[in-house]
Amino acid sequence: MTNIYTSAKRHLEKKEYDQAIIKYLSVFEKDGKFFLNKNNKNYNTVAIAIIYVLNRICIENPIPQDKSLFTEDTKKIISHFYENSEITWNEFYHLPVSLILEKIIECSHYIFSVKGADKNLLKDKELISKIKNQENNKINFSSKKFGQAFYSKVSNEIIFDETVKSILCSTLFIQPLKESFIANNLAEQFLTVLRRFLLERCLNDFEIIDEDHNLLNLLRALSFNCFRNEYCWYQSTEEQEIFEKILLKVKKQLNEGRSVKSSQILILSCYKTLNEIEDLKKYLSNHTFEKEDQFIIKLQNDDIEEEKNIGKSIKKLLPIKDDISRKVKQQYEKYPYPRWNSNFNKAFINYMDFIRKEYPHIKPILVKDILIAGSGTGKHPITVACFAGKVKIDAIDLSVKSLSYGKRKSKEHSIDNINWYEGDILELDKINKKYDIIESVGVLHHLKNPKKGFDILAKKLKKNGIMKISVYAKSYRKILEPTKKFIRDNKFKNDINSIRKARRLIMESNQENLYFDSADCYSASSFIDLLMHEQELDFTLPDLKRLFGKEFTFIGFTFPSSSSDMIKTKYKSKYHDDPKMTNLDNWTEFEKEDNKVFSSMYSAYIQKKT
């Protein structure tokens, strides 16, 4: 495998993506042909490597409206990985978005065709006439109001059309919806209309939908996505009224002792978390459902109930006294961030071996105690626990709700070496404990005085201790200011209806400098975190240098897996005299050429000198 990876990496560096994929697939080669085998010990490793390559192809290529980015053979490989691998798809969100968009475009071309018109899939008579007369009627997929136009012209009968179902109920539409975060304006507009069509038909035709396996599967996929984005998609007044009518029907069925159909539960779960629907909760707990539906019920009801109980057991370190900290706590109690779903492989390798693999120049230390200062919903400490070996990890956060989510997920992944504490890093100087490693990702920039917070953390670090710090980069985040001003000027609050309205106005606005080009814009909690945070400060690289001071050695930056190789390769080709990539002056110059380099924050490893 080592030789295969080395060879494939050379192809990647030259952007010879097809050759890289062929090299990875050679693991499954037999008599000159490739036979994917999920039982092969290298199957999951190869799957991740290939999906990484395909994701890069999607990053570098816009979605064409008349042809696919991938061959049919490649699509079969992707389908195989969706059905059998243990990939954390959210780490490769460009590929799922591309797959969804291809299906949307394919479906739209069919609906707006002579066949679609003949099958009464359109309700706009003038448009039908133009299509049948073969007049020029190209679909404007780039329109910011594509969804509204689609809804006004298309009949909700499309959900029963066999060709439409064959497209929208295929693996490469359903699985990306189930597994991934679909962060794309066009996709959201189409999916919002599709959800509305299903809602309208569920009001009176839910029995028909309930008997259709494909439509139930589509509803399940939409439910997963709506829950994952925290119901931030726009809901019209008419939709909310239909939702209430369906809910009244369900209540009547419950009162009369009749069963509630899967289609009814699923469509309600596309608009509101099941745990919020009091009348359903008892019914959900006392009845058995299809395996696929039971998983949704677990996500939207059982897990939330478990988190409520866990919250009662979270230990409080010290009272949270700082006014800003209290406001930030309130925000994350309302919108825990982020909701995540990942597969973890417990490597249990030595933490220093993990870091030295990337930063061989770091001074090795013995790691026994780790602090995650600002653990959020737990993905960070659980990730560390999976590769750090038998160490003790303290995870602290302001939000009990976030900690409860994290503690539940740690139980789910059989992680038992994390202590979860409610607390403020500004109070840590009162705790008599020091750590070998402290990681604080996305925290210091939410303090009124980040330097004060950093200095407190620095005092809790042992000699030669290692710290990982991540803070916002001003060079990138200045593009957010017009959007923040737009939100302030329109006096949007942070309730869910205001978030929906704000998002829709931004998505449809003709104001060119409004920002909606990040996955963070596509869920309620991340939208708040990105554009409506209670407290935030942005940093420059000189700011970062001053923050570290002279008592720390800069070890290096870390980047998301999807962009790390590209960024580091580009840096090395430009600065041959800095093989360790630790010259912050070089990085300052490098950043000026591309402000997206640090779009995911300045994320740096540093080491204490004394």
Backbone torsions as a table, in degrees:
resi	resn	phi	psi	omega
1	MET	NA	-34.1	-178.1
2	THR	-60.2	-45.6	179.8
3	ASN	-63.5	-39.0	179.2
4	ILE	-62.7	-44.7	-178.5
5	TYR	-68.0	-39.0	178.6
6	THR	-63.0	-44.5	179.5
7	SER	-65.8	-43.5	-179.8
8	ALA	-63.3	-37.9	179.9
9	LYS	-63.6	-36.3	177.4
10	ARG	-63.4	-40.2	176.9
11	HIS	-64.6	-39.6	179.7
12	LEU	-62.6	-42.8	-179.5
13	GLU	-61.3	-29.5	178.2
14	LYS	-92.8	3.5	-176.9
15	LYS	61.2	31.1	174.4
16	GLU	-91.9	72.4	-169.2
17	TYR	-66.4	-40.5	179.7
18	ASP	-61.2	-41.0	-179.9
19	GLN	-67.5	-36.8	178.2
20	ALA	-63.6	-43.2	179.9
21	ILE	-64.0	-44.0	179.0
22	ILE	-60.0	-40.1	180.0
23	LYS	-64.2	-43.6	177.2
24	TYR	-62.6	-41.5	-177.5
25	LEU	-68.2	-15.7	-178.4
26	SER	-59.9	-19.5	175.3
27	VAL	-59.1	-31.4	-176.2
28	PHE	-103.5	13.4	-174.8
29	GLU	-77.8	136.8	175.3
30	LYS	-148.8	121.3	-179.1
31	ASP	53.9	41.0	176.0
32	GLY	79.6	3.5	179.0
33	LYS	-124.7	158.1	-179.1
34	PHE	-102.9	128.9	177.4
35	PHE	-125.7	103.4	-179.6
36	LEU	-65.3	132.3	-178.3
37	ASN	-132.8	110.1	-176.5
38	LYS	-65.4	-16.6	179.7
39	ASN	-88.4	-7.2	175.8
40	ASN	-64.0	133.9	-175.2
41	LYS	-61.3	-22.0	-179.7
42	ASN	-98.2	5.1	-172.6
43	TYR	-55.9	-52.7	-174.6
44	ASN	-68.1	-37.3	178.2
45	THR	-62.1	-45.3	179.3
46	VAL	-66.5	-39.8	179.5
47	ALA	-58.5	-46.7	-179.8
48	ILE	-62.5	-42.3	-178.8
49	ALA	-63.1	-44.3	-178.6
50	ILE	-69.0	-42.1	179.1
51	ILE	-63.4	-34.8	175.8
52	TYR	-59.5	-44.6	179.5
53	VAL	-64.3	-46.4	-179.1
54	LEU	-63.4	-35.1	177.6
55	ASN	-64.7	-39.1	177.3
56	ARG	-64.2	-38.5	177.1
57	ILE	-59.9	-41.4	-179.8
58	CYS	-68.2	-35.6	178.0
59	ILE	-62.7	-39.1	-172.9
60	GLU	-89.8	-7.9	-176.7
61	ASN	-129.2	126.8	174.1
62	PRO	-68.6	158.7	-179.7
63	ILE	-74.5	116.4	177.2
64	PRO	-74.2	147.5	-176.9
65	GLN	-89.0	-7.6	-175.5
66	ASP	-123.1	-3.7	177.7
67	LYS	-153.9	163.3	-177.5
68	SER	-88.9	153.0	173.9
69	LEU	-71.2	-22.7	-171.3
70	PHE	-125.6	150.5	175.7
71	THR	-73.9	167.4	178.3
72	GLU	-64.2	-35.9	177.9
73	ASP	-64.0	-41.0	178.5
74	THR	-64.6	-39.1	178.5
75	LYS	-63.7	-35.4	177.2
76	LYS	-65.4	-37.7	177.9
77	ILE	-64.8	-44.8	179.3
78	ILE	-60.7	-44.4	179.4
79	SER	-59.7	-41.3	179.0
80	HIS	-61.2	-42.1	179.8
81	PHE	-68.5	-38.9	177.4
82	TYR	-60.3	-38.7	-174.3
83	GLU	-84.8	-19.8	-171.4
84	ASN	-129.3	-19.8	-173.6
85	SER	-88.3	172.5	177.7
86	GLU	-113.2	42.7	-178.4
87	ILE	-75.3	139.6	169.8
88	THR	-86.5	93.3	-169.7
89	TRP	-64.3	-27.6	-178.6
90	ASN	-63.4	-18.0	178.3
91	GLU	-79.6	-9.1	-178.5
92	PHE	-131.0	56.7	-167.2
93	TYR	-75.6	-12.9	178.5
94	HIS	-68.1	-38.6	-179.4
95	LEU	-65.2	-52.0	178.5
96	PRO	-57.3	-39.3	178.0
97	VAL	-62.1	-43.2	179.2
98	SER	-62.2	-41.1	179.3
99	LEU	-64.1	-43.2	179.2
100	ILE	-63.1	-45.2	-177.7
101	LEU	-63.7	-39.3	178.2
102	GLU	-59.7	-41.8	179.7
103	LYS	-69.1	-37.4	177.8
104	ILE	-63.4	-44.8	179.9
105	ILE	-65.3	-43.0	177.8
106	GLU	-60.8	-45.2	-179.6
107	CYS	-64.1	-43.0	-178.1
108	SER	-65.9	-41.8	177.9
109	HIS	-60.5	-38.1	178.6
110	TYR	-68.1	-46.5	-178.0
111	ILE	-61.7	-41.7	-178.5
112	PHE	-91.8	41.4	178.2
113	SER	-121.1	174.2	177.2
114	VAL	-59.2	-40.8	178.5
115	LYS	-60.7	-44.2	179.1
116	GLY	-62.7	-41.5	178.8
117	ALA	-65.1	-41.8	-180.0
118	ASP	-64.8	-29.8	-178.8
119	LYS	-90.9	10.6	177.2
120	ASN	61.3	36.7	177.2
121	LEU	-84.2	-10.3	179.2
122	LEU	-113.0	147.0	179.2
123	LYS	-114.5	-0.2	178.0
124	ASP	-92.0	105.2	-173.7
125	LYS	-63.2	-37.9	179.3
126	GLU	-64.7	-40.4	178.9
127	LEU	-66.6	-42.0	178.1
128	ILE	-57.6	-43.6	-179.7
129	SER	-62.7	-43.5	179.9
130	LYS	-63.1	-41.8	-178.8
131	ILE	-65.8	-43.9	-178.5
132	LYS	-68.5	-28.1	176.5
133	ASN	-86.8	5.8	177.8
134	GLN	56.5	35.6	174.6
135	GLU	-78.5	158.2	-179.3
136	ASN	-64.4	115.3	-179.1
137	ASN	-143.0	61.5	-178.5
138	LYS	-68.2	143.0	179.0
139	ILE	-81.4	131.2	-179.3
140	ASN	-92.3	86.1	-178.2
141	PHE	-69.5	-18.9	-178.5
142	SER	-85.3	-6.2	-178.6
143	SER	-64.0	135.5	177.9
144	LYS	-71.7	-12.2	178.0
145	LYS	-118.1	32.8	178.9
146	PHE	-56.0	-43.4	-177.1
147	GLY	-61.1	-45.6	179.2
148	GLN	-62.8	-42.4	-179.8
149	ALA	-65.0	-41.3	179.6
150	PHE	-61.4	-46.9	-177.6
151	TYR	-64.1	-38.0	-176.3
152	SER	-73.2	-20.1	-175.7
153	LYS	-106.6	-19.7	-170.7
154	VAL	-108.5	140.4	178.2
155	SER	-82.0	144.4	177.2
156	ASN	-70.7	-1.2	173.8
157	GLU	-66.1	-16.3	-176.9
158	ILE	-57.7	-28.6	-176.1
159	ILE	-67.9	-15.3	178.3
160	PHE	-99.5	-4.7	-179.8
161	ASP	-74.7	131.3	-174.2
162	GLU	-65.1	-37.6	179.4
163	THR	-67.3	-43.5	177.6
164	VAL	-60.6	-44.1	179.9
165	LYS	-64.4	-37.1	179.8
166	SER	-63.5	-28.6	178.8
167	ILE	-82.3	-51.0	-172.5
168	LEU	-81.8	-13.3	178.7
169	CYS	-108.7	14.0	177.9
170	SER	-78.7	160.9	-179.2
171	THR	-55.7	-40.5	-174.8
172	LEU	-81.0	5.9	168.0
173	PHE	-112.8	-46.6	-177.3
174	ILE	-66.2	-49.2	-174.7
175	GLN	-65.1	-43.5	174.4
176	PRO	-58.5	-37.1	178.1
177	LEU	-65.8	-38.8	-178.5
178	LYS	-73.8	-39.1	-168.5
179	GLU	-97.7	-19.0	-166.5
180	SER	-125.9	166.7	176.1
181	PHE	-94.7	111.5	-174.8
182	ILE	-91.2	94.5	-175.9
183	ALA	-102.0	82.6	-179.9
184	ASN	-157.5	135.1	-175.2
185	ASN	-62.9	-51.3	-178.7
186	LEU	-61.2	-44.7	179.6
187	ALA	-60.5	-44.0	-179.7
188	GLU	-63.1	-42.0	179.8
189	GLN	-61.6	-44.4	179.4
190	PHE	-65.2	-45.9	-177.7
191	LEU	-65.7	-34.4	177.0
192	THR	-64.6	-41.8	177.4
193	VAL	-66.5	-42.6	179.2
194	LEU	-60.3	-43.4	176.8
195	ARG	-60.2	-41.3	-179.2
196	ARG	-66.3	-40.0	177.4
197	PHE	-59.9	-44.5	179.4
198	LEU	-65.1	-38.6	177.2
199	LEU	-61.5	-48.1	-178.6
200	GLU	-59.7	-42.0	-178.3
201	ARG	-76.4	-29.3	178.3
202	CYS	-67.4	-22.5	-179.2
203	LEU	-60.2	-45.0	-176.3
204	ASN	-119.5	-19.5	-173.8
205	ASP	-114.8	26.0	-173.5
206	PHE	-63.4	-27.1	178.2
207	GLU	-63.4	-40.3	179.5
208	ILE	-64.7	-43.7	179.2
209	ILE	-64.7	-37.9	-177.6
210	ASP	-65.2	-25.6	-179.0
211	GLU	-91.1	-1.8	-177.3
212	ASP	-106.7	105.6	-176.6
213	HIS	-57.7	-39.9	-177.9
214	ASN	-64.1	-44.5	-179.2
215	LEU	-69.1	-35.3	175.8
216	LEU	-63.6	-39.8	178.7
217	ASN	-64.9	-38.2	177.5
218	LEU	-65.6	-42.2	177.3
219	LEU	-62.2	-40.7	178.7
220	ARG	-62.2	-43.6	-179.8
221	ALA	-62.7	-42.6	177.6
222	LEU	-64.5	-39.1	178.8
223	SER	-60.6	-46.3	177.1
224	PHE	-55.6	-45.4	-175.1
225	ASN	-71.0	-39.3	179.4
226	CYS	-65.2	-39.5	177.3
227	PHE	-65.8	-41.2	-178.2
228	ARG	-66.0	-35.8	179.6
229	ASN	-90.3	5.4	174.5
230	GLU	62.7	34.8	172.9
231	TYR	60.2	40.0	-179.7
232	CYS	-86.1	-11.6	178.1
233	TRP	-62.4	144.7	-178.5
234	TYR	-61.4	138.9	175.2
235	GLN	-123.7	119.1	179.4
236	SER	-72.6	163.4	176.5
237	THR	-59.0	-39.6	180.0
238	GLU	-63.2	-40.0	178.4
239	GLU	-64.0	-43.5	179.9
240	GLN	-63.3	-34.5	177.4
241	GLU	-68.4	-41.3	178.2
242	ILE	-66.1	-40.2	176.2
243	PHE	-55.0	-46.5	-179.2
244	GLU	-65.2	-35.7	178.5
245	LYS	-66.5	-41.7	177.2
246	ILE	-64.2	-41.0	179.7
247	LEU	-63.3	-39.4	176.8
248	LEU	-62.5	-40.7	177.1
249	LYS	-60.8	-44.2	-179.6
250	VAL	-63.0	-43.1	178.5
251	LYS	-60.5	-41.2	179.3
252	LYS	-63.4	-44.0	178.5
253	GLN	-60.7	-41.1	179.3
254	LEU	-65.1	-43.8	-179.6
255	ASN	-64.2	-30.4	-179.6
256	GLU	-90.1	3.8	178.0
257	GLY	75.4	18.2	179.6
258	ARG	-93.2	156.5	-179.1
259	SER	-75.3	156.4	175.1
260	VAL	-103.4	133.0	-176.5
261	LYS	-77.7	154.8	178.2
262	SER	-57.0	-42.9	-177.9
263	SER	-59.4	-36.7	179.9
264	GLN	-69.0	-44.6	178.3
265	ILE	-62.7	-43.8	-176.0
266	LEU	-67.0	-42.8	-178.7
267	ILE	-68.7	-36.5	175.9
268	LEU	-63.1	-38.2	-178.1
269	SER	-72.2	-9.9	175.1
270	CYS	-83.8	-9.8	-176.6
271	TYR	-120.4	-20.7	-179.0
272	LYS	-158.1	143.2	177.1
273	THR	-58.2	134.3	-177.5
274	LEU	-57.8	-31.2	-179.9
275	ASN	-65.1	-21.5	179.0
276	GLU	-83.1	-12.0	-177.2
277	ILE	-97.0	89.6	-172.4
278	GLU	-54.0	-42.8	-175.4
279	ASP	-62.5	-23.5	-176.9
280	LEU	-91.6	-24.2	-168.4
281	LYS	-57.5	-45.4	-179.4
282	LYS	-65.5	-40.7	179.9
283	TYR	-62.9	-43.3	-179.1
284	LEU	-62.8	-34.7	-177.1
285	SER	-75.6	-24.2	-172.1
286	ASN	-106.6	5.8	-177.3
287	HIS	-129.2	156.4	179.1
288	THR	-100.6	138.5	-177.5
289	PHE	-127.9	172.1	173.4
290	GLU	-55.6	150.6	-177.5
291	LYS	-54.2	-44.1	-178.1
292	GLU	-64.4	-39.5	179.8
293	ASP	-72.2	-36.5	-180.0
294	GLN	-61.6	-35.0	179.0
295	PHE	-65.7	-40.1	177.6
296	ILE	-65.5	-41.9	178.4
297	ILE	-62.3	-39.1	177.1
298	LYS	-61.2	-47.7	-179.0
299	LEU	-61.2	-45.5	-169.0
300	GLN	-93.8	-8.5	-179.9
301	ASN	-134.8	-61.0	-172.9
302	ASP	-61.6	-45.6	-179.4
303	ASP	-63.0	-38.3	-178.7
304	ILE	-67.8	-38.8	176.5
305	GLU	-64.3	-40.3	178.6
306	GLU	-63.4	-40.7	179.5
307	GLU	-63.7	-35.6	177.9
308	LYS	-61.7	-40.4	178.8
309	ASN	-71.4	-39.7	178.3
310	ILE	-61.2	-39.2	-178.1
311	GLY	-55.0	-30.4	-179.3
312	LYS	-71.3	-19.3	-176.0
313	SER	-101.2	-5.0	-179.1
314	ILE	-67.3	129.2	-178.4
315	LYS	-80.6	141.9	177.5
316	LYS	-101.1	125.0	179.5
317	LEU	-70.2	-61.8	-179.8
318	LEU	-148.7	158.4	177.8
319	PRO	-58.9	144.8	177.5
320	ILE	-89.3	110.2	-172.0
321	LYS	-100.5	-32.3	-174.6
322	ASP	-66.4	132.7	-176.7
323	ASP	-61.7	-42.9	179.2
324	ILE	-65.0	-42.5	178.9
325	SER	-59.2	-38.2	179.2
326	ARG	-65.8	-40.3	178.6
327	LYS	-66.1	-41.5	179.3
328	VAL	-65.9	-40.3	176.4
329	LYS	-58.0	-45.5	-179.4
330	GLN	-59.9	-39.7	179.1
331	GLN	-62.1	-46.0	-176.0
332	TYR	-78.8	-17.9	171.3
333	GLU	-70.5	-34.6	179.8
334	LYS	-80.6	-39.2	-178.2
335	TYR	-131.2	77.8	176.8
336	PRO	-56.1	136.4	-173.2
337	TYR	-136.9	134.5	-9.6
338	PRO	-96.9	159.6	165.6
339	ARG	-78.7	133.8	-173.8
340	TRP	-143.7	160.8	177.6
341	ASN	-147.7	108.5	-176.4
342	SER	-133.3	154.8	170.3
343	ASN	-98.5	133.1	-178.9
344	PHE	-117.8	134.6	171.7
345	ASN	-105.0	120.3	-178.0
346	LYS	-75.5	105.6	-178.8
347	ALA	-83.4	-38.1	-177.6
348	PHE	50.0	41.7	173.8
349	ILE	-88.9	166.9	177.5
350	ASN	-66.6	133.3	-176.3
351	TYR	-58.1	-40.8	-179.2
352	MET	-66.1	-36.4	176.9
353	ASP	-61.5	-38.5	179.5
354	PHE	-62.5	-47.0	-177.6
355	ILE	-72.5	-41.2	-176.2
356	ARG	-69.4	-20.8	175.0
357	LYS	-61.4	-35.7	179.7
358	GLU	-95.1	-32.2	-176.6
359	TYR	-128.6	75.6	-175.5
360	PRO	-63.5	-16.6	-177.4
361	HIS	-85.1	-1.9	-178.4
362	ILE	-73.6	147.6	178.4
363	LYS	-79.2	121.1	-176.4
364	PRO	-69.6	145.2	176.5
365	ILE	-136.7	163.6	174.9
366	LEU	-86.7	124.2	-175.4
367	VAL	-105.4	116.6	177.5
368	LYS	-120.5	-35.8	-176.0
369	ASP	-126.9	130.1	-179.7
370	ILE	-125.6	137.7	174.3
371	LEU	-112.8	127.9	170.5
372	ILE	-103.9	102.4	-174.5
373	ALA	-92.1	97.2	-174.2
374	GLY	99.5	70.1	-170.3
375	SER	-84.0	-11.3	-179.3
376	GLY	55.4	-135.6	-177.0
377	THR	-89.0	16.0	166.2
378	GLY	97.2	-7.3	-178.0
379	LYS	-63.0	-39.2	-178.6
380	HIS	-62.9	-56.7	-179.0
381	PRO	-64.0	-32.9	179.7
382	ILE	-69.0	-39.1	176.7
383	THR	-60.5	-45.4	179.1
384	VAL	-62.5	-42.2	-179.1
385	ALA	-60.9	-30.6	-177.2
386	CYS	-74.3	-23.1	-179.7
387	PHE	-120.9	-2.3	-172.6
388	ALA	-91.0	-1.8	-179.2
389	GLY	77.8	-161.0	-175.6
390	LYS	-85.2	72.5	177.1
391	VAL	-111.5	167.4	175.1
392	LYS	-99.8	129.9	-178.1
393	ILE	-119.6	126.8	171.7
394	ASP	-103.8	123.6	178.6
395	ALA	-113.8	119.1	179.5
396	ILE	-119.3	148.4	178.2
397	ASP	-158.0	158.1	178.2
398	LEU	-72.5	-32.3	-169.4
399	SER	-97.1	119.3	176.7
400	VAL	-65.7	-37.2	-179.2
401	LYS	-64.1	-40.5	177.3
402	SER	-66.0	-44.1	179.3
403	LEU	-62.2	-38.2	179.9
404	SER	-64.8	-39.4	176.3
405	TYR	-61.7	-47.8	-179.1
406	GLY	-63.0	-42.4	-179.1
407	LYS	-66.2	-37.6	176.7
408	ARG	-63.7	-43.1	-179.4
409	LYS	-66.7	-34.0	178.6
410	SER	-66.4	-37.3	176.2
411	LYS	-65.2	-41.2	179.2
412	GLU	-60.0	-35.0	-178.3
413	HIS	-100.3	13.8	176.7
414	SER	56.5	42.6	176.2
415	ILE	-100.2	122.6	-174.4
416	ASP	-126.3	14.6	-178.6
417	ASN	-113.1	26.5	177.3
418	ILE	-115.1	128.6	171.3
419	ASN	-97.9	127.1	-176.3
420	TRP	-104.7	124.8	-176.1
421	TYR	-131.5	137.3	167.9
422	GLU	-82.2	125.4	-178.7
423	GLY	-176.8	169.9	-178.6
424	ASP	-117.0	131.3	-179.4
425	ILE	-61.8	-21.5	178.3
426	LEU	-68.6	-14.1	179.5
427	GLU	-103.6	0.1	-174.6
428	LEU	-65.6	-23.6	-179.4
429	ASP	-65.7	-12.2	178.7
430	LYS	-90.4	-5.1	-179.6
431	ILE	-98.5	129.8	-175.2
432	ASN	-89.2	73.2	178.6
433	LYS	-155.6	142.4	176.1
434	LYS	-122.0	159.4	-173.2
435	TYR	-126.8	153.3	175.2
436	ASP	-78.3	-35.5	-179.8
437	ILE	-137.2	136.8	173.3
438	ILE	-126.6	128.6	176.0
439	GLU	-121.3	126.8	-179.6
440	SER	-135.3	98.8	-173.0
441	VAL	-108.0	118.3	176.9
442	GLY	70.7	35.0	-174.1
443	VAL	-120.8	-52.3	-172.2
444	LEU	-57.4	-33.8	-178.2
445	HIS	-72.3	-5.4	175.7
446	HIS	-99.9	10.0	175.7
447	LEU	-98.2	151.6	175.7
448	LYS	-65.2	-36.3	179.1
449	ASN	-128.7	88.2	-177.9
450	PRO	-58.8	-34.8	-178.9
451	LYS	-63.0	-38.9	178.4
452	LYS	-62.5	-44.7	178.7
453	GLY	-63.4	-42.1	179.8
454	PHE	-63.0	-44.1	-177.9
455	ASP	-63.8	-35.0	176.7
456	ILE	-65.6	-43.4	177.5
457	LEU	-63.9	-40.7	-178.9
458	ALA	-60.4	-37.1	179.3
459	LYS	-69.4	-23.5	-179.4
460	LYS	-87.2	2.0	-177.0
461	LEU	-100.1	135.0	178.2
462	LYS	-71.7	168.7	176.7
463	LYS	-58.3	135.0	-176.1
464	ASN	64.0	11.8	178.9
465	GLY	-64.7	154.7	-176.3
466	ILE	-109.0	139.2	177.9
467	MET	-127.1	138.9	171.7
468	LYS	-114.0	122.1	-177.1
469	ILE	-124.0	133.5	176.2
470	SER	-128.8	125.6	179.7
471	VAL	-138.5	159.1	-178.4
472	TYR	-63.2	141.0	176.5
473	ALA	-97.9	118.9	-178.2
474	LYS	-61.5	-34.5	-176.8
475	SER	-57.2	-35.7	179.7
476	TYR	-89.8	-42.2	-169.3
477	ARG	-76.7	-7.9	176.3
478	LYS	-64.8	-20.0	178.1
479	ILE	-71.6	-12.8	-179.3
480	LEU	-83.1	-19.4	-170.4
481	GLU	-58.9	-44.5	178.2
482	PRO	-58.2	-36.6	179.7
483	THR	-70.8	-41.1	176.9
484	LYS	-61.7	-40.6	178.3
485	LYS	-64.6	-41.4	177.5
486	PHE	-57.6	-44.1	180.0
487	ILE	-66.3	-42.6	179.2
488	ARG	-65.2	-44.4	-178.0
489	ASP	-62.4	-33.4	179.5
490	ASN	-88.1	0.7	174.3
491	LYS	54.6	42.6	176.6
492	PHE	-73.2	139.1	175.9
493	LYS	-95.0	-175.0	-176.8
494	ASN	-104.7	20.9	172.2
495	ASP	-78.3	162.0	-171.7
496	ILE	-64.5	-37.1	179.0
497	ASN	-66.1	-37.9	176.9
498	SER	-66.1	-39.0	178.1
499	ILE	-62.0	-44.5	179.3
500	ARG	-60.8	-45.3	-179.0
501	LYS	-66.3	-42.5	179.6
502	ALA	-61.7	-46.1	179.8
503	ARG	-60.2	-44.1	-177.5
504	ARG	-65.1	-43.0	179.5
505	LEU	-62.0	-40.9	179.3
506	ILE	-67.1	-43.5	-179.1
507	MET	-61.5	-36.3	-173.7
508	GLU	-98.6	-4.4	-175.4
509	SER	-67.8	147.1	174.1
510	ASN	-90.5	0.6	177.8
511	GLN	-73.5	110.2	-167.8
512	GLU	-66.6	-26.9	-174.6
513	ASN	-89.6	6.7	176.4
514	LEU	-77.1	137.1	-172.3
515	TYR	-96.1	128.5	173.7
516	PHE	-152.1	43.9	-169.4
517	ASP	-120.2	38.0	-178.3
518	SER	-146.1	148.8	176.5
519	ALA	-59.3	-25.4	-179.8
520	ASP	-66.4	-14.2	178.6
521	CYS	-83.5	-3.5	-167.9
522	TYR	-112.9	21.1	166.4
523	SER	-145.5	157.1	-175.1
524	ALA	-62.7	-48.8	-175.9
525	SER	-67.5	-39.4	-178.8
526	SER	-74.0	-30.5	175.3
527	PHE	-63.0	-45.8	176.1
528	ILE	-61.5	-46.2	-176.9
529	ASP	-62.5	-36.8	-176.5
530	LEU	-80.7	-42.5	-166.8
531	LEU	-120.4	-12.7	-175.2
532	MET	-135.5	32.5	-175.5
533	HIS	-69.7	147.8	179.9
534	GLU	-64.8	-33.2	-176.3
535	GLN	-155.0	126.5	176.4
536	GLU	-158.2	149.2	175.6
537	LEU	-134.3	144.7	178.5
538	ASP	-105.3	150.6	-175.8
539	PHE	-116.0	153.8	166.1
540	THR	-107.1	168.6	177.4
541	LEU	-63.6	-38.2	173.1
542	PRO	-61.2	-36.3	175.4
543	ASP	-59.5	-43.2	-178.7
544	LEU	-63.6	-40.6	179.2
545	LYS	-61.6	-42.3	178.6
546	ARG	-68.1	-35.2	179.8
547	LEU	-62.5	-44.7	-179.5
548	PHE	-67.6	-38.1	-178.0
549	GLY	69.2	-165.7	-175.2
550	LYS	-89.9	-8.9	-177.1
551	GLU	-86.2	1.8	-180.0
552	PHE	-125.5	148.0	172.6
553	THR	-102.9	129.8	177.6
554	PHE	-76.6	123.4	-176.3
555	ILE	-95.0	-39.1	179.7
556	GLY	155.6	162.2	177.2
557	PHE	-89.2	151.5	171.8
558	THR	-120.3	146.7	-175.9
559	PHE	-129.3	162.5	175.9
560	PRO	-57.8	147.6	-176.6
561	SER	-59.3	-30.2	-177.0
562	SER	-69.9	-21.5	-176.6
563	SER	-125.2	-7.1	-172.7
564	SER	-56.8	-52.2	-177.3
565	ASP	-60.0	-42.6	-178.8
566	MET	-62.5	-44.8	-177.9
567	ILE	-66.4	-46.7	-176.2
568	LYS	-68.4	-37.2	177.7
569	THR	-62.9	-42.9	179.7
570	LYS	-65.3	-40.8	179.5
571	TYR	-64.3	-46.5	-178.0
572	LYS	-62.1	-36.1	-180.0
573	SER	-69.8	-24.0	-178.2
574	LYS	-92.4	-34.5	-175.5
575	TYR	-122.0	78.5	-177.8
576	HIS	-65.1	-25.8	-175.2
577	ASP	-85.4	7.1	-179.3
578	ASP	-129.7	66.7	-175.9
579	PRO	-62.4	-28.0	179.0
580	LYS	-79.9	-12.7	-179.4
581	MET	57.8	45.0	-177.0
582	THR	-116.9	7.5	-179.9
583	ASN	-85.4	104.2	-175.8
584	LEU	-67.4	-25.0	175.8
585	ASP	-67.8	-39.5	175.4
586	ASN	-61.7	-44.4	-179.2
587	TRP	-63.5	-34.6	177.4
588	THR	-63.2	-43.1	178.2
589	GLU	-67.5	-42.1	-179.6
590	PHE	-61.6	-40.7	-178.7
591	GLU	-64.9	-34.0	-179.4
592	LYS	-63.2	-30.2	-179.6
593	GLU	-78.6	-25.1	-179.3
594	ASP	-151.2	100.4	-176.1
595	ASN	-74.3	-3.7	178.2
596	LYS	-87.1	-6.2	-179.2
597	VAL	-55.5	-40.3	-177.8
598	PHE	-110.9	36.4	179.9
599	SER	-64.7	-24.8	178.8
600	SER	-96.7	18.1	180.0
601	MET	97.3	158.4	164.3
602	TYR	-74.5	117.3	-179.7
603	SER	-123.0	107.1	-168.4
604	ALA	-126.1	143.3	168.0
605	TYR	-96.5	133.6	176.4
606	ILE	-134.4	158.0	-178.4
607	GLN	-130.8	133.1	-178.4
608	LYS	-71.6	136.1	-176.7
609	LYS	-82.1	-38.5	-176.6
610	THR	-133.6	NA	NA
